[in-house]
């Protein structure tokens, strides 16, 4: 086993970060998908509230 000195650490080349780009892209994609899903849920909730309001408004008119 070789001894690691400070010279070895300073002279070593930085590693490429190929996986990081893919990981960040996947994370952004997942965040966008989650935001779309939350927006869809909010729209469905709003539509349901409007339908409930319409039902109660119709009962009041009768």
mmCIF file as gemmi writes it, N, C-alpha and C atoms, coordinates in Angstrom:
data_model
loop_
_atom_site.group_PDB
_atom_site.id
_atom_site.type_symbol
_atom_site.label_atom_id
_atom_site.label_alt_id
_atom_site.label_comp_id
_atom_site.label_asym_id
_atom_site.label_entity_id
_atom_site.label_seq_id
_atom_site.pdbx_PDB_ins_code
_atom_site.Cartn_x
_atom_site.Cartn_y
_atom_site.Cartn_z
_atom_site.occupancy
_atom_site.B_iso_or_equiv
_atom_site.pdbx_formal_charge
_atom_site.auth_seq_id
_atom_site.auth_asym_id
_atom_site.pdbx_PDB_model_num
ATOM 1 N N . UNK Axp A 1 ? 0.851 -1.17 0 1 0 ? 1 A 1
ATOM 2 C CA . UNK Axp A 1 ? 0 0 0 1 0 ? 1 A 1
ATOM 3 C C . UNK Axp A 1 ? 0.897 1.233 0 1 0 ? 1 A 1
ATOM 4 N N . UNK Axp A 2 ? 0.635 2.143 -0.925 1 0 ? 2 A 1
ATOM 5 C CA . UNK Axp A 2 ? 1.473 3.333 -1.052 1 0 ? 2 A 1
ATOM 6 C C . UNK Axp A 2 ? 1.021 4.403 -0.073 1 0 ? 2 A 1
ATOM 7 N N . UNK Axp A 3 ? 1.978 5.191 0.355 1 0 ? 3 A 1
ATOM 8 C CA . UNK Axp A 3 ? 1.685 6.292 1.266 1 0 ? 3 A 1
ATOM 9 C C . UNK Axp A 3 ? 1.249 7.493 0.434 1 0 ? 3 A 1
ATOM 10 N N . UNK Axp A 4 ? 0.16 8.102 0.822 1 0 ? 4 A 1
ATOM 11 C CA . UNK Axp A 4 ? -0.344 9.27 0.102 1 0 ? 4 A 1
ATOM 12 C C . UNK Axp A 4 ? 0.218 10.515 0.761 1 0 ? 4 A 1
ATOM 13 N N . UNK Axp A 5 ? 0.925 11.321 -0.027 1 0 ? 5 A 1
ATOM 14 C CA . UNK Axp A 5 ? 1.497 12.561 0.496 1 0 ? 5 A 1
ATOM 15 C C . UNK Axp A 5 ? 0.71 13.74 -0.044 1 0 ? 5 A 1
ATOM 16 N N . UNK Axp A 6 ? 0.999 14.92 0.5 1 0 ? 6 A 1
ATOM 17 C CA . UNK Axp A 6 ? 0.294 16.113 0.045 1 0 ? 6 A 1
ATOM 18 C C . UNK Axp A 6 ? 0.637 16.42 -1.409 1 0 ? 6 A 1
ATOM 19 N N . UNK Axp A 7 ? 1.855 16.105 -1.84 1 0 ? 7 A 1
ATOM 20 C CA . UNK Axp A 7 ? 2.24 16.32 -3.236 1 0 ? 7 A 1
ATOM 21 C C . UNK Axp A 7 ? 1.374 15.475 -4.169 1 0 ? 7 A 1
ATOM 22 N N . UNK Axp A 8 ? 1.067 14.267 -3.754 1 0 ? 8 A 1
ATOM 23 C CA . UNK Axp A 8 ? 0.215 13.402 -4.573 1 0 ? 8 A 1
ATOM 24 C C . UNK Axp A 8 ? -1.189 13.994 -4.709 1 0 ? 8 A 1
ATOM 25 N N . UNK Axp A 9 ? -1.682 14.552 -3.628 1 0 ? 9 A 1
ATOM 26 C CA . UNK Axp A 9 ? -3.023 15.121 -3.665 1 0 ? 9 A 1
ATOM 27 C C . UNK Axp A 9 ? -3.081 16.355 -4.556 1 0 ? 9 A 1
ATOM 28 N N . UNK Axp A 10 ? -2.059 17.202 -4.484 1 0 ? 10 A 1
ATOM 29 C CA . UNK Axp A 10 ? -2.045 18.427 -5.275 1 0 ? 10 A 1
ATOM 30 C C . UNK Axp A 10 ? -1.811 18.153 -6.752 1 0 ? 10 A 1
ATOM 31 N N . UNK Axp A 11 ? -1.065 17.1 -7.051 1 0 ? 11 A 1
ATOM 32 C CA . UNK Axp A 11 ? -0.742 16.826 -8.443 1 0 ? 11 A 1
ATOM 33 C C . UNK Axp A 11 ? -1.831 16.022 -9.158 1 0 ? 11 A 1
ATOM 34 N N . UNK Axp A 12 ? -2.759 15.482 -8.413 1 0 ? 12 A 1
ATOM 35 C CA . UNK Axp A 12 ? -3.787 14.662 -9.059 1 0 ? 12 A 1
ATOM 36 C C . UNK Axp A 12 ? -4.748 15.545 -9.849 1 0 ? 12 A 1
ATOM 37 N N . UNK Axp A 13 ? -5.196 15.006 -10.975 1 0 ? 13 A 1
ATOM 38 C CA . UNK Axp A 13 ? -6.125 15.744 -11.823 1 0 ? 13 A 1
ATOM 39 C C . UNK Axp A 13 ? -7.538 15.637 -11.257 1 0 ? 13 A 1
ATOM 40 N N . UNK Axp A 14 ? -8.317 16.694 -11.415 1 0 ? 14 A 1
ATOM 41 C CA . UNK Axp A 14 ? -9.713 16.583 -10.963 1 0 ? 14 A 1
ATOM 42 C C . UNK Axp A 14 ? -10.474 15.594 -11.832 1 0 ? 14 A 1
ATOM 43 N N . UNK Axp A 15 ? -11.371 14.875 -11.228 1 0 ? 15 A 1
ATOM 44 C CA . UNK Axp A 15 ? -12.151 13.879 -11.959 1 0 ? 15 A 1
ATOM 45 C C . UNK Axp A 15 ? -13.274 14.539 -12.735 1 0 ? 15 A 1
ATOM 46 N N . UNK Axp A 16 ? -13.67 13.888 -13.797 1 0 ? 16 A 1
ATOM 47 C CA . UNK Axp A 16 ? -14.796 14.388 -14.581 1 0 ? 16 A 1
ATOM 48 C C . UNK Axp A 16 ? -16.087 14.118 -13.82 1 0 ? 16 A 1
ATOM 49 N N . UNK Axp A 17 ? -17.054 14.964 -14.046 1 0 ? 17 A 1
ATOM 50 C CA . UNK Axp A 17 ? -18.327 14.85 -13.334 1 0 ? 17 A 1
ATOM 51 C C . UNK Axp A 17 ? -19.454 14.55 -14.313 1 0 ? 17 A 1
ATOM 52 N N . UNK Axp A 18 ? -19.314 13.477 -15.052 1 0 ? 18 A 1
ATOM 53 C CA . UNK Axp A 18 ? -20.336 13.116 -16.04 1 0 ? 18 A 1
ATOM 54 C C . UNK Axp A 18 ? -21.66 12.782 -15.368 1 0 ? 18 A 1
ATOM 55 N N . UNK Axp A 19 ? -21.591 12.031 -14.291 1 0 ? 19 A 1
ATOM 56 C CA . UNK Axp A 19 ? -22.807 11.583 -13.628 1 0 ? 19 A 1
ATOM 57 C C . UNK Axp A 19 ? -23.588 12.715 -13.004 1 0 ? 19 A 1
ATOM 58 N N . UNK Axp A 20 ? -22.905 13.762 -12.604 1 0 ? 20 A 1
ATOM 59 C CA . UNK Axp A 20 ? -23.581 14.882 -11.944 1 0 ? 20 A 1
ATOM 60 C C . UNK Axp A 20 ? -24.542 15.579 -12.901 1 0 ? 20 A 1
ATOM 61 N N . UNK Axp A 21 ? -24.133 15.767 -14.145 1 0 ? 21 A 1
ATOM 62 C CA . UNK Axp A 21 ? -25.009 16.427 -15.115 1 0 ? 21 A 1
ATOM 63 C C . UNK Axp A 21 ? -26.277 15.618 -15.333 1 0 ? 21 A 1
ATOM 64 N N . UNK Axp A 22 ? -26.113 14.315 -15.463 1 0 ? 22 A 1
ATOM 65 C CA . UNK Axp A 22 ? -27.283 13.455 -15.668 1 0 ? 22 A 1
ATOM 66 C C . UNK Axp A 22 ? -28.181 13.489 -14.442 1 0 ? 22 A 1
ATOM 67 N N . UNK Axp A 23 ? -27.57 13.473 -13.274 1 0 ? 23 A 1
ATOM 68 C CA . UNK Axp A 23 ? -28.347 13.498 -12.038 1 0 ? 23 A 1
ATOM 69 C C . UNK Axp A 23 ? -29.116 14.796 -11.875 1 0 ? 23 A 1
ATOM 70 N N . UNK Axp A 24 ? -28.474 15.905 -12.211 1 0 ? 24 A 1
ATOM 71 C CA . UNK Axp A 24 ? -29.137 17.202 -12.091 1 0 ? 24 A 1
ATOM 72 C C . UNK Axp A 24 ? -30.272 17.318 -13.106 1 0 ? 24 A 1
ATOM 73 N N . UNK Axp A 25 ? -30.057 16.809 -14.31 1 0 ? 25 A 1
ATOM 74 C CA . UNK Axp A 25 ? -31.112 16.847 -15.33 1 0 ? 25 A 1
ATOM 75 C C . UNK Axp A 25 ? -32.306 16.007 -14.877 1 0 ? 25 A 1
ATOM 76 N N . UNK Axp A 26 ? -32.029 14.865 -14.304 1 0 ? 26 A 1
ATOM 77 C CA . UNK Axp A 26 ? -33.109 14.003 -13.818 1 0 ? 26 A 1
ATOM 78 C C . UNK Axp A 26 ? -33.856 14.681 -12.675 1 0 ? 26 A 1
ATOM 79 N N . UNK Axp A 27 ? -33.119 15.363 -11.82 1 0 ? 27 A 1
ATOM 80 C CA . UNK Axp A 27 ? -33.746 16.062 -10.702 1 0 ? 27 A 1
ATOM 81 C C . UNK Axp A 27 ? -34.653 17.183 -11.206 1 0 ? 27 A 1
ATOM 82 N N . UNK Axp A 28 ? -34.175 17.944 -12.188 1 0 ? 28 A 1
ATOM 83 C CA . UNK Axp A 28 ? -35.004 19.012 -12.761 1 0 ? 28 A 1
ATOM 84 C C . UNK Axp A 28 ? -36.258 18.437 -13.41 1 0 ? 28 A 1
ATOM 85 N N . UNK Axp A 29 ? -36.098 17.322 -14.104 1 0 ? 29 A 1
ATOM 86 C CA . UNK Axp A 29 ? -37.238 16.68 -14.765 1 0 ? 29 A 1
ATOM 87 C C . UNK Axp A 29 ? -38.269 16.222 -13.733 1 0 ? 29 A 1
ATOM 88 N N . UNK Axp A 30 ? -37.801 15.651 -12.638 1 0 ? 30 A 1
ATOM 89 C CA . UNK Axp A 30 ? -38.708 15.193 -11.588 1 0 ? 30 A 1
ATOM 90 C C . UNK Axp A 30 ? -39.412 16.372 -10.925 1 0 ? 30 A 1
ATOM 91 N N . UNK Axp A 31 ? -38.686 17.468 -10.706 1 0 ? 31 A 1
ATOM 92 C CA . UNK Axp A 31 ? -39.304 18.646 -10.098 1 0 ? 31 A 1
ATOM 93 C C . UNK Axp A 31 ? -40.397 19.213 -10.995 1 0 ? 31 A 1
ATOM 94 N N . UNK Axp A 32 ? -40.12 19.259 -12.303 1 0 ? 32 A 1
ATOM 95 C CA . UNK Axp A 32 ? -41.125 19.755 -13.247 1 0 ? 32 A 1
ATOM 96 C C . UNK Axp A 32 ? -42.354 18.86 -13.253 1 0 ? 32 A 1
ATOM 97 N N . UNK Axp A 33 ? -42.131 17.552 -13.229 1 0 ? 33 A 1
ATOM 98 C CA . UNK Axp A 33 ? -43.256 16.609 -13.228 1 0 ? 33 A 1
ATOM 99 C C . UNK Axp A 33 ? -44.086 16.772 -11.956 1 0 ? 33 A 1
ATOM 100 N N . UNK Axp A 34 ? -43.416 16.957 -10.831 1 0 ? 34 A 1
ATOM 101 C CA . UNK Axp A 34 ? -44.123 17.142 -9.567 1 0 ? 34 A 1
ATOM 102 C C . UNK Axp A 34 ? -44.922 18.443 -9.588 1 0 ? 34 A 1
ATOM 103 N N . UNK Axp A 35 ? -44.328 19.497 -10.124 1 0 ? 35 A 1
ATOM 104 C CA . UNK Axp A 35 ? -45.038 20.775 -10.212 1 0 ? 35 A 1
ATOM 105 C C . UNK Axp A 35 ? -46.261 20.651 -11.115 1 0 ? 35 A 1
ATOM 106 N N . UNK Axp A 36 ? -46.119 19.931 -12.24 1 0 ? 36 A 1
ATOM 107 C CA . UNK Axp A 36 ? -47.269 19.72 -13.129 1 0 ? 36 A 1
ATOM 108 C C . UNK Axp A 36 ? -48.368 18.961 -12.406 1 0 ? 36 A 1
ATOM 109 N N . UNK Axp A 37 ? -47.994 17.946 -11.659 1 0 ? 37 A 1
ATOM 110 C CA . UNK Axp A 37 ? -48.981 17.135 -10.938 1 0 ? 37 A 1
ATOM 111 C C . UNK Axp A 37 ? -49.695 17.968 -9.876 1 0 ? 37 A 1
ATOM 112 N N . UNK Axp A 38 ? -48.945 18.79 -9.147 1 0 ? 38 A 1
ATOM 113 C CA . UNK Axp A 38 ? -49.561 19.633 -8.129 1 0 ? 38 A 1
ATOM 114 C C . UNK Axp A 38 ? -50.527 20.631 -8.759 1 0 ? 38 A 1
ATOM 115 N N . UNK Axp A 39 ? -50.141 21.193 -9.896 1 0 ? 39 A 1
ATOM 116 C CA . UNK Axp A 39 ? -51.016 22.126 -10.597 1 0 ? 39 A 1
ATOM 117 C C . UNK Axp A 39 ? -52.287 21.422 -11.063 1 0 ? 39 A 1
ATOM 118 N N . UNK Axp A 40 ? -52.14 20.203 -11.551 1 0 ? 40 A 1
ATOM 119 C CA . UNK Axp A 40 ? -53.296 19.423 -11.989 1 0 ? 40 A 1
ATOM 120 C C . UNK Axp A 40 ? -54.236 19.146 -10.816 1 0 ? 40 A 1
ATOM 121 N N . UNK Axp A 41 ? -53.687 18.814 -9.671 1 0 ? 41 A 1
ATOM 122 C CA . UNK Axp A 41 ? -54.5 18.555 -8.48 1 0 ? 41 A 1
ATOM 123 C C . UNK Axp A 41 ? -55.232 19.823 -8.056 1 0 ? 41 A 1
ATOM 124 N N . UNK Axp A 42 ? -54.531 20.958 -8.095 1 0 ? 42 A 1
ATOM 125 C CA . UNK Axp A 42 ? -55.169 22.224 -7.725 1 0 ? 42 A 1
ATOM 126 C C . UNK Axp A 42 ? -56.325 22.542 -8.664 1 0 ? 42 A 1
ATOM 127 N N . UNK Axp A 43 ? -56.144 22.304 -9.947 1 0 ? 43 A 1
ATOM 128 C CA . UNK Axp A 43 ? -57.218 22.564 -10.915 1 0 ? 43 A 1
ATOM 129 C C . UNK Axp A 43 ? -58.404 21.645 -10.673 1 0 ? 43 A 1
ATOM 130 N N . UNK Axp A 44 ? -58.13 20.372 -10.386 1 0 ? 44 A 1
ATOM 131 C CA . UNK Axp A 44 ? -59.211 19.427 -10.104 1 0 ? 44 A 1
ATOM 132 C C . UNK Axp A 44 ? -59.974 19.841 -8.851 1 0 ? 44 A 1
ATOM 133 N N . UNK Axp A 45 ? -59.252 20.284 -7.819 1 0 ? 45 A 1
ATOM 134 C CA . UNK Axp A 45 ? -59.906 20.735 -6.591 1 0 ? 45 A 1
ATOM 135 C C . UNK Axp A 45 ? -60.796 21.945 -6.854 1 0 ? 45 A 1
ATOM 136 N N . UNK Axp A 46 ? -60.283 22.88 -7.651 1 0 ? 46 A 1
ATOM 137 C CA . UNK Axp A 46 ? -61.056 24.076 -7.972 1 0 ? 46 A 1
ATOM 138 C C . UNK Axp A 46 ? -62.321 23.708 -8.751 1 0 ? 46 A 1
ATOM 139 N N . UNK Axp A 47 ? -62.186 22.787 -9.689 1 0 ? 47 A 1
ATOM 140 C CA . UNK Axp A 47 ? -63.343 22.343 -10.475 1 0 ? 47 A 1
ATOM 141 C C . UNK Axp A 47 ? -64.373 21.659 -9.577 1 0 ? 47 A 1
ATOM 142 N N . UNK Axp A 48 ? -63.908 20.845 -8.642 1 0 ? 48 A 1
ATOM 143 C CA . UNK Axp A 48 ? -64.807 20.166 -7.716 1 0 ? 48 A 1
ATOM 144 C C . UNK Axp A 48 ? -65.543 21.175 -6.831 1 0 ? 48 A 1
ATOM 145 N N . UNK Axp A 49 ? -64.825 22.181 -6.358 1 0 ? 49 A 1
ATOM 146 C CA . UNK Axp A 49 ? -65.46 23.216 -5.54 1 0 ? 49 A 1
ATOM 147 C C . UNK Axp A 49 ? -66.542 23.94 -6.331 1 0 ? 49 A 1
ATOM 148 N N . UNK Axp A 50 ? -66.254 24.241 -7.597 1 0 ? 50 A 1
ATOM 149 C CA . UNK Axp A 50 ? -67.248 24.911 -8.437 1 0 ? 50 A 1
ATOM 150 C C . UNK Axp A 50 ? -68.477 24.032 -8.632 1 0 ? 50 A 1
ATOM 151 N N . UNK Axp A 51 ? -68.273 22.737 -8.824 1 0 ? 51 A 1
ATOM 152 C CA . UNK Axp A 51 ? -69.401 21.823 -9.009 1 0 ? 51 A 1
ATOM 153 C C . UNK Axp A 51 ? -70.242 21.742 -7.742 1 0 ? 51 A 1
ATOM 154 N N . UNK Axp A 52 ? -69.588 21.674 -6.593 1 0 ? 52 A 1
ATOM 155 C CA . UNK Axp A 52 ? -70.32 21.623 -5.322 1 0 ? 52 A 1
ATOM 156 C C . UNK Axp A 52 ? -71.099 22.917 -5.126 1 0 ? 52 A 1
ATOM 157 N N . UNK Axp A 53 ? -70.459 24.039 -5.429 1 0 ? 53 A 1
ATOM 158 C CA . UNK Axp A 53 ? -71.131 25.334 -5.31 1 0 ? 53 A 1
ATOM 159 C C . UNK Axp A 53 ? -72.359 25.391 -6.214 1 0 ? 53 A 1
ATOM 160 N N . UNK Axp A 54 ? -72.217 24.889 -7.432 1 0 ? 54 A 1
ATOM 161 C CA . UNK Axp A 54 ? -73.344 24.884 -8.37 1 0 ? 54 A 1
ATOM 162 C C . UNK Axp A 54 ? -74.495 24.027 -7.848 1 0 ? 54 A 1
ATOM 163 N N . UNK Axp A 55 ? -74.186 22.892 -7.236 1 0 ? 55 A 1
ATOM 164 C CA . UNK Axp A 55 ? -75.235 22.01 -6.7 1 0 ? 55 A 1
ATOM 165 C C . UNK Axp A 55 ? -75.995 22.715 -5.589 1 0 ? 55 A 1
ATOM 166 N N . UNK Axp A 56 ? -75.257 23.349 -4.662 1 0 ? 56 A 1
ATOM 167 C CA . UNK Axp A 56 ? -75.931 24.029 -3.561 1 0 ? 56 A 1
ATOM 168 C C . UNK Axp A 56 ? -76.674 25.275 -4.043 1 0 ? 56 A 1
ATOM 169 N N . UNK Axp A 57 ? -76.17 25.934 -5.055 1 0 ? 57 A 1
ATOM 170 C CA . UNK Axp A 57 ? -76.858 27.105 -5.609 1 0 ? 57 A 1
ATOM 171 C C . UNK Axp A 57 ? -78.162 26.675 -6.274 1 0 ? 57 A 1
ATOM 172 N N . UNK Axp A 58 ? -78.154 25.536 -6.954 1 0 ? 58 A 1
ATOM 173 C CA . UNK Axp A 58 ? -79.365 25.024 -7.596 1 0 ? 58 A 1
ATOM 174 C C . UNK Axp A 58 ? -80.41 24.639 -6.557 1 0 ? 58 A 1
ATOM 175 N N . UNK Axp A 59 ? -79.981 24.061 -5.422 1 0 ? 59 A 1
ATOM 176 C CA . UNK Axp A 59 ? -80.927 23.675 -4.374 1 0 ? 59 A 1
ATOM 177 C C . UNK Axp A 59 ? -81.557 24.906 -3.738 1 0 ? 59 A 1
ATOM 178 N N . UNK Axp A 60 ? -80.788 25.97 -3.612 1 0 ? 60 A 1
ATOM 179 C CA . UNK Axp A 60 ? -81.313 27.202 -3.024 1 0 ? 60 A 1
ATOM 180 C C . UNK Axp A 60 ? -82.328 27.877 -3.921 1 0 ? 60 A 1
ATOM 181 N N . UNK Axp A 61 ? -82.175 27.745 -5.222 1 0 ? 61 A 1
ATOM 182 C CA . UNK Axp A 61 ? -83.103 28.359 -6.179 1 0 ? 61 A 1
ATOM 183 C C . UNK Axp A 61 ? -84.428 27.611 -6.243 1 0 ? 61 A 1
ATOM 184 N N . UNK Axp A 62 ? -84.446 26.344 -5.902 1 0 ? 62 A 1
ATOM 185 C CA . UNK Axp A 62 ? -85.659 25.515 -6.033 1 0 ? 62 A 1
ATOM 186 C C . UNK Axp A 62 ? -86.698 25.842 -5.008 1 0 ? 62 A 1
